[in-house]
Structures are given as C-alpha cells and as structure tokens.
Amino acid sequence: MKKLVLITLMLIGFAAFDLQAQNSKVETVRMILEDPDPDAVKDIRECKKLIDAAAEHSKTSNSPKMWVYRGAVYFEIARKDDELSKENPDAIKIAAESLFKCKETDKDGDWKEQCDFYMLNVANVMFNAAVVQYQKNNYDKALEYYNVILKILPYDTKGDLKTINITENLLYQYSYYASMAKGDNELTKSYINKLIEVKFNDPKIYSALAKVYLDEKDTSNALVALDKGRKLFPNDADLMNMELDIYLKQGKTDVLIKKLSDAIESDEYNTIYYFARASTYEKMDKPELAEKDYEKAIEIDPKYYDAFFNLGVLYVNKAKPLIEKLQKTFVKAEQQKIEKQIKDVYLKALTYFEKCYEIGLPDENKKEKFELYESMQRLYKNVDNKEKEDEFKKLSDEL
C-alpha cells in the first residue's frame, strides 16, 4: 500500500514538474520579448523553439498565455526581413491564428489587453503583406490575408486600424480587385455586393460589376448594375460610356438617344449629357446633330477639352468626302474650288484644336498630348502654315 502511494506521489510530482517546465518555457519567452533594455539582443529563434514546444505540449496547449506569446513570437518573425522570416513564410498567418486561439481560451479575459495589442499589429503587417502578394499576382494569398484581417477588425474597439486606413470597406474593395484579377466572377460579385450593401461611395464598383456580367454574357444584369450606379452617380463618365456602348452594340440607338434627351431635359446644364449624346450622334453618322450638342457643351463649359477636341476631329472627318470628290475631279477650276473648301474645313478644325492647346490636358496625358500635337502639325501642313507646322513638330518630337 505504501509503495502504491509513493508511486502516485511520484507521478503527481512529475506532472507538476512537467507543467512547471512548460510554463517556464512560456515565461522565458515573455521575459525575452518584454525585456525593457533597448540594447538587449532578443533571440527570436530560441523563442520560437520554446513556444513551439509549449504549443505542442498537452500541459500548455490550452493556455491563453502561451497562445498570446506564440502570436507575439510569430509577429516578430513576420515583421522582419531576415533568414528566420524567409524560413517561416506563413509567420504572420500563424501569429493571427495563435491570437485567435488566445481569445478562444482566455475565458476570464486576463490576456485581453495583451492579445488585442498584438492583434492590431498583426493586422497592420498582414495588410502590407497582402498588398505585396497582390502585386506579385499571388491573388489567393492576398485574399486569404484580407479575410483574416476582416476577422480581426471586430477586436479593434477603439478604431485604431481606421487611423491607418484599414477598414472593412477597404478590405472588401481590395478583395474584389484580387478576385477580379484572378478571374473569379462569383467571388468578385460577392465582394462588390458587400460594398453596395454598405453604400460604398465609389462609382467604379458599379462599372466593375457590369464588367463581370458582360464577361458572363449577361447584358441584362450589366445594364441593371449600370443603372443603379448612374442613379447614384449621374455624372460619372465611365458608367455613362459603358451604358452607351452596350446600347450601341445592341443597336438600340433610339433607346439611347431618348435616355440622354430625358436626362438633358431634367438637367439642361449638364455638359456630360450633351457630350454623350453628341458622341452617339457621331456613331449614328449624324455629324450635324453631334456638332450642335458639342457646341452646347462648350457653351456651358468654355474649357471642356474633350468637346473641343471632338469638334476638331469632326471637322477633319468632314474633309474626307471632299477629298474623295477631289480625286475624281479633273477640271482645274473645280479642283481649286474643292481645295479651298478642304482648306476651310481644316482651318475650322484647327480653331478647335488650338483651343485644346490653350486649355491644356486636364491630366497631362502624354499620349493624348502627342495625338493633339501630331494632328495640329498635320493640319498646319495641309493649310500651308510652315512656321506652325515646324513648331508642333518640335513639340511632338520633345514628347
């Protein structure tokens, strides 16, 4: 009987010693990480070895203290660019999982403050890692990280992550970028619809949703998405142009013109509506009506670059039938008459392009600037203005 009692006491003693040993590992990690000496060298590799052993041991595998410091160790690994971080590419994910485990096991909330501190730091590092993964075209990994951060957000009760622009809306936005980039239409739609539900203030989500539907050959839902977007952002050019393009491809020019005319009637000083209707008339080969609407747009906005440029192009195009007529004419007097008409059309086109040059491109787009300079150089050549031709050739060459 005494022998049995002795064996039992020995087993209890060994279990207590084993527990103490595992707790000692966790405490050692804590002391290394929280050493107040700024010059202290922290052996994170040793910390990893100790905390991994504690995580695998039954005596400490359910300890919130162990989990919070495991999260801390892997956070330290993830935030540095060294050999240890390269050996542990999933360190930031392990850090997050460990902290979630701390929350799960910390029934009394003893480690809440410590856990929340590391949670927010992990979210910051993970967000930056997700952006890097996206830039490397590792879209699945980026999405995985964004989803983990979404799980962390509820623990940010003070809104600290918002101060560094890590918000639910931004995560949904970046997630739909990644989903769209990887070609997952269903996932893209799910994230965009989340943004629509929270009334995210960006017209691009509606054009992106329409693009997904068009990719799926679902024109009907594409138009529904664009219609929703245009009701919220009536002046957005991208939404309008997508809608116009769909109606044009469908041959529904009557529907298109009516929608634009109704829009003009309700907002007669909206230049975008006049510009869109003018563009539509051009595609319908009705240049006179197009010119009238472009002129109305620049009457409202005397610095409307695109309207001036399109008027210039419209007049250049007016010369084409005259050139064809000239090529079929062999009477000298008739040729001179047509040549004069062509020159007059070009001079009129130049008045619009000169206005564009005076206004300047709103976004300093080099490609569009080159297109303008090249057009003006060619027109000046056609109207025999050598000085101006050389001036714009030089400008083109400098670009």
SULWO-V520835 format. One record per pair of residues at least 12 apart in sequence whose C-alpha atoms are under 10 Angstrom apart, sorted by the first residue. I is the first residue (numbers start at 1). J is the second residue. Records with the same first field share a line. If there is no record, write none. Layout:
I=J + J
This chain:
15=59
16=59
18=57 + 59
19=54 + 57 + 58 + 59 + 60
20=59 + 60
21=54 + 59 + 60
22=50 + 51 + 53 + 54 + 55 + 57 + 58 + 59 + 60 + 61 + 66
23=51 + 54 + 59 + 60 + 63 + 65 + 66
24=50 + 54
25=47 + 49 + 50 + 51 + 52 + 53 + 54 + 60 + 66
26=47 + 50 + 51 + 52 + 53 + 54 + 55 + 60 + 63 + 65 + 66 + 67 + 68 + 69 + 70
27=50 + 51 + 65 + 66 + 69
28=46 + 47 + 50 + 51
29=42 + 43 + 44 + 46 + 47 + 48 + 49 + 50 + 51 + 66 + 69 + 70 + 72 + 73
30=47 + 51 + 65 + 66 + 68 + 69 + 70 + 72 + 73
31=47
32=44 + 46 + 47
33=47 + 69 + 72 + 73 + 76
44=73 + 74 + 76 + 77 + 84
45=73 + 74 + 77 + 84 + 85
46=73
47=69 + 70 + 72 + 73 + 74
48=69 + 70 + 72 + 73 + 74 + 76 + 77 + 84
49=73
50=70
51=66 + 67 + 69 + 70 + 71 + 73 + 74
52=66 + 67 + 70 + 73
54=66 + 67 + 70
55=67 + 70 + 98
61=101 + 105
62=101 + 102 + 104 + 105 + 106
63=101 + 102 + 105 + 106
64=98 + 99 + 100 + 101 + 102 + 103 + 104 + 105 + 106 + 107 + 109 + 110 + 111 + 112 + 115
65=99 + 102 + 105 + 106 + 110 + 111 + 114 + 115
66=98 + 99 + 101 + 102
67=95 + 97 + 98 + 99 + 100 + 101 + 102 + 103 + 104 + 105 + 106 + 111 + 115
68=95 + 96 + 97 + 98 + 99 + 100 + 101 + 102 + 103 + 106 + 111 + 112 + 114 + 115 + 116 + 117 + 118 + 119
69=95 + 98 + 99 + 102 + 114 + 115 + 118
70=94 + 95 + 96 + 97 + 98 + 99 + 102
71=91 + 92 + 93 + 94 + 95 + 96 + 97 + 98 + 99 + 100 + 101 + 102 + 115 + 118 + 119 + 122
72=92 + 95 + 96 + 98 + 99 + 114 + 115 + 117 + 118 + 119 + 121 + 122
73=91 + 92 + 94 + 95 + 98
74=88 + 90 + 91 + 92 + 93 + 94 + 95 + 96 + 98 + 122
75=91 + 92 + 93 + 94 + 95 + 96 + 118 + 119 + 121 + 122 + 123 + 125 + 126
76=91 + 92 + 95 + 122
77=89 + 90 + 91 + 92 + 95
78=90 + 91 + 92 + 93 + 94 + 95 + 122 + 125 + 126 + 129
79=91 + 92 + 121 + 122 + 124 + 125 + 126 + 129
91=126
92=122 + 123 + 125 + 126 + 129 + 145
93=122 + 123 + 126 + 144 + 145 + 148
95=118 + 119 + 122 + 123 + 126
96=118 + 119 + 120 + 121 + 122 + 123 + 126 + 145 + 148 + 149 + 151 + 152
97=119 + 148
98=115 + 119
99=112 + 114 + 115 + 116 + 118 + 119 + 122 + 152
100=115 + 116 + 119 + 151 + 152
102=115
103=115 + 116 + 155
112=155
115=155
116=152 + 155 + 156 + 157
117=155 + 156
119=149 + 152 + 153 + 155 + 156
120=149 + 152 + 153 + 155 + 156 + 159 + 160 + 161
121=161
122=149 + 152
123=145 + 146 + 148 + 149 + 150 + 151 + 152 + 153 + 156 + 161 + 166
124=149 + 161 + 164 + 165 + 166
126=142 + 145 + 146 + 148 + 149
127=142 + 145 + 146 + 148 + 149 + 166 + 171
128=142 + 145
129=141 + 142 + 145 + 146
130=142 + 143 + 144 + 145 + 146 + 149 + 174 + 175 + 178
131=143 + 145 + 146 + 174 + 178
133=145 + 178
134=174 + 175 + 177 + 178 + 181
135=178
137=178 + 181 + 182
138=178 + 181 + 182
139=175 + 177 + 178 + 179 + 180 + 181 + 182 + 183
140=175 + 178 + 179 + 182
141=178
142=174 + 175 + 178 + 179
143=171 + 172 + 174 + 175 + 176 + 177 + 178 + 179
144=175
145=171 + 175
146=168 + 170 + 171 + 172 + 174 + 175 + 178
147=171 + 172 + 175
149=166 + 167 + 168 + 171
150=166 + 167 + 168 + 169 + 171 + 172
151=168
153=166 + 167 + 168
154=168
168=194 + 195 + 198
169=191 + 192 + 194 + 195 + 198 + 199 + 200 + 201
170=195 + 200
171=191 + 195
172=188 + 190 + 191 + 192 + 193 + 194 + 195
173=188 + 191 + 192 + 194 + 195 + 200 + 202 + 205
174=191
175=187 + 188 + 190 + 191 + 192
176=188 + 189 + 190 + 191 + 192 + 193 + 194 + 195 + 205 + 208 + 209
177=191 + 192 + 205 + 208
179=191
180=208 + 209 + 211 + 212
183=212 + 215
184=212
185=209 + 211 + 212 + 213 + 215 + 216
186=212
188=208 + 209 + 212
189=205 + 208 + 209 + 210 + 212 + 213
190=209
191=205 + 209
192=204 + 205 + 206 + 208 + 209
193=205 + 206 + 209
196=228 + 229
199=232
201=232 + 233
202=229 + 232 + 233
203=226 + 228 + 229 + 230 + 232 + 233 + 234 + 235 + 236 + 237 + 238 + 239
204=229 + 233 + 236 + 238 + 239
205=225 + 226 + 229
206=222 + 223 + 224 + 225 + 226 + 227 + 228 + 229 + 230 + 232 + 233 + 238 + 239
207=222 + 223 + 225 + 226 + 227 + 229 + 230 + 238 + 239 + 240 + 241 + 242 + 243
208=222 + 225 + 226 + 239
209=221 + 222 + 223 + 224 + 225 + 226 + 229
210=222 + 223 + 224 + 225 + 226 + 227 + 229 + 239 + 242 + 243
211=225 + 226 + 242
213=225
214=246
219=246 + 247 + 250
220=246
222=242 + 243 + 246
223=239 + 242 + 243 + 246 + 247
224=243
225=239 + 243
226=238 + 239 + 240 + 241 + 242 + 243
227=239 + 240 + 243
230=243
234=263 + 270 + 272 + 273
235=270 + 271 + 272 + 273
236=272
237=272 + 273 + 275 + 276
240=260 + 272 + 273 + 276
241=276 + 279 + 280
243=256
244=256 + 257 + 259 + 260 + 276 + 277 + 279 + 280
245=280
248=280 + 283 + 284
251=284
253=280 + 281 + 283 + 284
256=276 + 277 + 280
257=276 + 277 + 278 + 280 + 281
258=277
259=273 + 277
260=272 + 273 + 274 + 275 + 276 + 277 + 278 + 280
261=273 + 274 + 277
264=277
268=296 + 300
269=296 + 297 + 299 + 300 + 301
270=296 + 297 + 300 + 301
271=293 + 294 + 296 + 297 + 298 + 299 + 300 + 301 + 304 + 307
272=294 + 297 + 304 + 307
273=293 + 297
274=290 + 292 + 293 + 294 + 295 + 296 + 297 + 298 + 300 + 307
275=290 + 291 + 293 + 294 + 295 + 296 + 297 + 298 + 304 + 306 + 307 + 310
276=290 + 293 + 294 + 297 + 307
277=289 + 290 + 293 + 294
278=290 + 291 + 292 + 293 + 294 + 295 + 296 + 297 + 307 + 310 + 311
279=291 + 293 + 294 + 307 + 310
281=293
282=310 + 314
287=311 + 314 + 315 + 317 + 318
288=314
290=310 + 311 + 314
291=307 + 310 + 311 + 314 + 315
292=311
293=307 + 311
294=306 + 307 + 308 + 309 + 310 + 311
295=307 + 308 + 311
302=355 + 359
303=355 + 356 + 358 + 359 + 360 + 362
304=355 + 356 + 359 + 361 + 362
305=352 + 353 + 355 + 356 + 357 + 358 + 359 + 360 + 361 + 362
306=356 + 361 + 362
307=352 + 356
308=349 + 351 + 352 + 353 + 354 + 355 + 356 + 357 + 359
309=349 + 350 + 351 + 352 + 353 + 354 + 355 + 356 + 357 + 372
310=349 + 352 + 353
311=348 + 349 + 350 + 351 + 352 + 353
312=345 + 346 + 347 + 348 + 349 + 350 + 351 + 352 + 353 + 354 + 355 + 356 + 372 + 375 + 376
313=346 + 349 + 350 + 352 + 353 + 375
314=345 + 349
315=342 + 344 + 345 + 346 + 347 + 348 + 349 + 350 + 352
316=342 + 345 + 346 + 347 + 348 + 349 + 350 + 375 + 379
317=345 + 346 + 349
318=342 + 345 + 346 + 349
319=338 + 339 + 341 + 342 + 343 + 344 + 345 + 346 + 349
320=342
321=342
322=338 + 339 + 341 + 342 + 345
323=338 + 339 + 341 + 342
325=338
326=338 + 339 + 342
340=383
342=382 + 383
343=379 + 380 + 382 + 383 + 384
344=383
345=383
346=376 + 378 + 379 + 380 + 382 + 383
347=379 + 380 + 382 + 383
349=375 + 376 + 379
350=375 + 376 + 377 + 379 + 380 + 383
351=376
353=372 + 373 + 375 + 376 + 379
354=372 + 373 + 376
356=369 + 372
357=369 + 372 + 373 + 376
366=396 + 399
367=399
369=395 + 396 + 399
370=392 + 393 + 395 + 396 + 397 + 398 + 399
371=396
372=392 + 396
373=389 + 391 + 392 + 393 + 394 + 395 + 396 + 397 + 399
374=389 + 392 + 393 + 395 + 396 + 397
375=392 + 393 + 396
376=388 + 389 + 391 + 392 + 393 + 396
377=389 + 390 + 391 + 392 + 393 + 394 + 395 + 396
378=392 + 393
380=392
